Amino acid sequence: MVLSIDLSGRVALVTGGTRGIGLGITQALLDAGAAVVTCSRSEVEPVPGTTHRVCDVRDPEAVQAMVGSLGRLDVLVNNAGGAPSADAATASPRFHDKVVGLNLLAPLVCAQAANAVMQQQDSGGTIVNISSVSASRPAPTIAAYAAAKAGLDSLTGSLAMEWAPKVRVNAIDVGLCRTEQTDDHYGDDASVAAIERTIPVGRMARPEEVGNVAAFLASDLASYVSGATVACHGGGETPAFLLVQKGLPEQ
């Protein structure tokens, strides 16, 4: 028997779903047959085949209004997030508050609104939180972001337990991924190539590969998967001491 991901007839909401990893997720859900709604803080050109809503996911009232307007909701992907680099010793309290708000509290706000709808549906629903390997991997200049993602992974397990059996909740810990911002983050092609040599599979992820994992978790193929944190990182990163031994440039 050939198994396939089929989300036909389901309504999915992808926060930050019009670019980068979010776009890859949106496309994967569309390919699986879902009716996809994306949202962002500003008006943008909708992804073909989707509906776009303007919503600041940090605003509980705005989120409630958006989710309430959908009628039904089968899949929520909490993808919106990110943060600029900042020295933890000098970053302002307001900066840290905004980072934690976007990467931890906003997913909770969206999940609460989605759960209220999903609990009333015979078919329930599923929530996928897009987290990061930074949740468990120390790194400089992203202290608040990493802490928020660690919190998101913990939140995922708690919500999965509390909202079962109607709603499944899972997270994806994403590693390095090529997006339209790759050069800004990692430098020129030579720098990116050097970084990719530190990844066991030899390259960064493509957004659609993260999308495929999200689509799987949203589908009936993952009907017994809840409270899980799935690593999507190409095998992780080679330890620095091995890079030194091999003579590869450290990143």
LINRA-V401035 format. One record per helix or strand of 3 or more residues. SS is the DSSP state (a for helix, b for strand). FROM is the first residue (numbers start at 1). TO is the last residue. If there is no record, write none. Layout:
ss:SS from:FROM to:TO
ss:SS from:FROM to:TO
This chain:
ss:b from:11 to:15
ss:a from:20 to:31
ss:b from:35 to:40
ss:b from:51 to:54
ss:a from:60 to:69
ss:b from:75 to:78
ss:a from:93 to:118
ss:b from:125 to:132
ss:a from:133 to:135
ss:a from:143 to:163
ss:b from:167 to:174
ss:a from:182 to:186
ss:a from:189 to:196
ss:a from:207 to:218
ss:a from:220 to:222
ss:b from:229 to:232
ss:a from:240 to:246
